Amino acid sequence: MEKFLRDATEFMPILLQGVGLTILVTLGSLVLSTLLGLLWAMMRVSGIRVLSWTSACLINLIRGIPIIVLLFYLYFVMPDFGITLTALQAAILGLGIAYSAYQAENFRAGIEAIDKGQIEAAQTIGMGWWLTMRRVILPQAVRIVLPPYGNVMIMMLKDSSQASTITVAELALQGKLIASSTFKNTSVFTLVALMYLTMSIPLILLVRHFEKKAGKG
Amino acid sequence: MIELRDVHKSFGKIEVLKGITASVAKSEVVCIVGPSGSGKSTILRCVNGLESYEAGDVWVEGTRVERQTSSIHAIRTKVSMVFQRFNLFPHRTALENVIEGPIHVKREPRREAIARGHELLAKVGLAEKATAFPAQLSGGQQQRVAIARALAMQPSAILFDEPTSALDPELVGDVLSVMRKLAEDGMTMLVVTHEMGFAREVADRVLFIDGGIVVEQGTAKSLLSQPQHPRTQDFLRRVLHPL
């Protein structure tokens, strides 16, 4: 235990640098996946066939490709097409795109869970599609969508570790580097695990809060 | 004001409206009665474009109702609708429900809309419930808020789709008396209802619909007291004397 604490104080500063990048990757891809997911979901429920079909295809395409392959594609293949991204950009873009499919399905489920009578009531006071979405459907859908959204946040935080495969020096990669140079695997990876856990706990509590709120109806 | 000419409507292979011709004049109250599944609600829904129709014409104040055109939004602000299940916006208070259309659709100044919203809530007897959410209101109160919401659009006519069918019996009276007041004020109303007492007292005319056609129509008194068609007679006997 004493040894572990000594290792901890020694490695903590380096690992914390990794935490900064982990948070950056998670937040960046969270924002991107939310925006894209909202866009896919809107296209899906637009009632315009071309849009909903395009969106369905995109979602399935994205869902069918592992995140790690998507990351490799963005980081190693895109330069062949003249698009060179930094590792951080590729990580945020890759995770953002990958998770947009799950976000979209989550948002769609929330939108479709709203009673059709709400849409009709909005229409009968003269609201068009967009106004109905903005004033009536989305505010109600948010409550339904938030708990699963919180879960996606937790998954994204953990999956940000996949960015290590394309050289983003986030928490997991920093840990691996320290471990391979010091051979203190136990201390290092226990620390890494604890740090992920520490970041997850507030999110887990947030999900519980959302669930309680949604449960109240 | 509202005119239907030989309107046909099918859901898949089932033809629900088989040529409906009817009209509602300004300030007239017309009740539609008839058995379940006869197409009563569908008629209302065709009038404000919630449903499309395949043949015939529906006119509202001289504009043909077509679901897929941009004119439909304007028509819907002219003919409001009150639903069986109220369909209030659950995330907004009673007052917010009422002012939603005026502020966001008609773009009225907020202060005016709020002032009139309070007036309308008072008119339906719910002045003190302005800040209540729908979930905190009884069915009858919710329906009266829905009526206030419809009135807030300053419509030329209001469509009522079985407004009291989802209510506990003791709450029906409050809603009907609000509707009666509207009728006395000269509001044009097309009402699908099972409340024969209301139809008899308030309606100028009653249409009896069965199997997607207008079987019989006439003044409320004559149709409800001396129905001519055997199907009307049979229906009224069952409704008025269920035992």
Chai-1 contact restraints between the chains, C-beta under 6 A:
chainA,res_idxA,chainB,res_idxB,connection_type,confidence,min_distance_angstrom,max_distance_angstrom,comment,restraint_id
A,G117,B,R85,contact,1.0,0.0,6.0,A-B,restraint_1
A,G117,B,N87,contact,1.0,0.0,6.0,A-B,restraint_2
A,E120,B,L50,contact,1.0,0.0,6.0,A-B,restraint_3
A,A121,B,N87,contact,1.0,0.0,6.0,A-B,restraint_4
A,T124,B,N48,contact,1.0,0.0,6.0,A-B,restraint_5
A,T124,B,R76,contact,1.0,0.0,6.0,A-B,restraint_6
A,T124,B,M81,contact,1.0,0.0,6.0,A-B,restraint_7
A,I125,B,G101,contact,1.0,0.0,6.0,A-B,restraint_8
A,I125,B,V105,contact,1.0,0.0,6.0,A-B,restraint_9
A,I125,B,M153,contact,1.0,0.0,6.0,A-B,restraint_10
A,G126,B,H73,contact,1.0,0.0,6.0,A-B,restraint_11
A,G126,B,R76,contact,1.0,0.0,6.0,A-B,restraint_12
A,G126,B,T77,contact,1.0,0.0,6.0,A-B,restraint_13
A,G126,B,V105,contact,1.0,0.0,6.0,A-B,restraint_14
A,M127,B,V105,contact,1.0,0.0,6.0,A-B,restraint_15
A,G128,B,H73,contact,1.0,0.0,6.0,A-B,restraint_16
A,R135,B,H104,contact,1.0,0.0,6.0,A-B,restraint_17
A,V136,B,F89,contact,1.0,0.0,6.0,A-B,restraint_18
A,P139,B,H91,contact,1.0,0.0,6.0,A-B,restraint_19
A,Q140,B,H91,contact,1.0,0.0,6.0,A-B,restraint_20
